[in-house]
Amino acid sequence: MSSIQITRQPSQATLDALDVFDWPIWTKEPSEFPWQYTEKETCYLLEGDVIVSSADGTEVRFGAGDLIVFPAGLSCRWRVIKTVKKHYKFG
C-alpha cells in the first residue's frame, strides 16, 4: 500500500486541472476517530489542522492549502486539531 501523499500549497493551475472547487465539501469539528479508506480519496483543505496516524505508527500533519491523497486500503486515526473544511473526491 502506498503512503499518504501531501502537496503543500499546490498551484492554482493544479487545482483547476483537478476541478477541486467542484468537489463536495466536508467539515468536522475538533475530534479524534478511526478511519478506513476503501477507495482512494483526494482532498484539498480550505481550513483546518489535522494529524493522521497510520496503523504502522507513521504520522502526517496537514492543514489549510494542502492537497492530500489517501490510498485505498489505508487504516488510520484522524485527530482534528482545528475545524476542517475540505473539498474531497473518492476514486
RABEL-V383901 format. One record per pair of residues at least 12 apart in sequence whose ideal C-beta (glycine too) atoms are under 10 Angstrom apart, sorted by the first residue. I is the first residue (numbers start at 0). J is the second residue. Records with the same first field share a line. If there is no record, write none. Layout:
BEGIN
I=J ; J
END
This chain:
BEGIN
0=36 ; 53 ; 54 ; 55 ; 70 ; 71 ; 72 ; 73 ; 74
1=39 ; 68 ; 69 ; 70 ; 71 ; 72 ; 73
2=53 ; 55 ; 57 ; 59 ; 68 ; 69 ; 70 ; 73
3=36 ; 51 ; 53 ; 57 ; 58 ; 59 ; 61 ; 67 ; 68 ; 69 ; 70 ; 73 ; 75
4=41 ; 59 ; 66 ; 67 ; 68 ; 69 ; 70
5=51 ; 59 ; 60 ; 61 ; 65 ; 66 ; 67 ; 68
6=41 ; 43 ; 61 ; 64 ; 65 ; 66 ; 67 ; 68
7=61 ; 62 ; 64 ; 65 ; 66 ; 67
8=63 ; 64 ; 65 ; 66
9=43 ; 64 ; 65 ; 66
13=43 ; 66
14=43 ; 66 ; 86
17=41 ; 43 ; 66 ; 86 ; 88
18=86 ; 88
19=41 ; 42 ; 43 ; 45 ; 66 ; 85 ; 86 ; 87 ; 88
20=43 ; 45 ; 86
21=86 ; 88
22=41 ; 42 ; 43 ; 85 ; 86 ; 87 ; 88 ; 89
23=85 ; 86 ; 87 ; 88 ; 89
24=42 ; 43 ; 45 ; 84 ; 85 ; 86 ; 87
25=42 ; 83 ; 84 ; 85 ; 86 ; 87
26=45 ; 46 ; 47 ; 79 ; 82 ; 83 ; 84 ; 85
27=47 ; 49 ; 77 ; 79 ; 82 ; 83 ; 84 ; 85
28=79 ; 81 ; 82 ; 83
29=47 ; 48 ; 49 ; 78 ; 79 ; 80 ; 81 ; 82 ; 83
30=77 ; 78 ; 79 ; 80 ; 82 ; 83
31=50 ; 52 ; 76 ; 77 ; 78 ; 79 ; 80
32=75 ; 76 ; 77 ; 78 ; 79
33=52 ; 54 ; 74 ; 75 ; 76 ; 77
34=51 ; 69 ; 73 ; 74 ; 75 ; 76 ; 77
35=54 ; 71 ; 72 ; 73 ; 74 ; 75
36=69 ; 70 ; 71 ; 72 ; 73 ; 74 ; 75 ; 89
37=71 ; 72 ; 73 ; 89
38=69 ; 70 ; 71 ; 72 ; 89 ; 90
39=68 ; 69 ; 70 ; 71 ; 72 ; 73 ; 88 ; 89 ; 90
40=67 ; 68 ; 69 ; 70 ; 71 ; 73 ; 85 ; 87 ; 88 ; 89 ; 90
41=66 ; 67 ; 68 ; 69 ; 86 ; 87 ; 88 ; 89 ; 90
42=61 ; 65 ; 66 ; 67 ; 68 ; 69 ; 83 ; 85 ; 86 ; 87 ; 88 ; 89
43=63 ; 64 ; 65 ; 66 ; 67 ; 85 ; 86 ; 87 ; 88
44=61 ; 62 ; 63 ; 64 ; 65 ; 66 ; 67 ; 83 ; 84 ; 85 ; 86 ; 87
45=63 ; 64 ; 83 ; 84 ; 85 ; 86
46=62 ; 63 ; 64 ; 81 ; 82 ; 83 ; 84 ; 85
47=61 ; 62 ; 63 ; 65 ; 79 ; 80 ; 81 ; 82 ; 83 ; 84 ; 85
48=60 ; 61 ; 62 ; 63 ; 78 ; 79 ; 80 ; 81 ; 82 ; 83
49=61 ; 62 ; 65 ; 67 ; 77 ; 78 ; 79 ; 80 ; 81 ; 83 ; 85
50=62 ; 76 ; 77 ; 78 ; 79 ; 80
51=67 ; 69 ; 73 ; 75 ; 76 ; 77 ; 78 ; 79
52=74 ; 75 ; 76 ; 77 ; 78
53=69 ; 70 ; 73 ; 74 ; 75 ; 76
54=73 ; 74 ; 75 ; 76
55=74 ; 75
57=75
58=75 ; 76 ; 78
59=75
60=78 ; 80
61=83 ; 85
62=80 ; 81 ; 83
63=81 ; 83 ; 84 ; 85
65=85
66=85 ; 86
67=85 ; 87
68=88
69=87 ; 89
71=89 ; 90
END
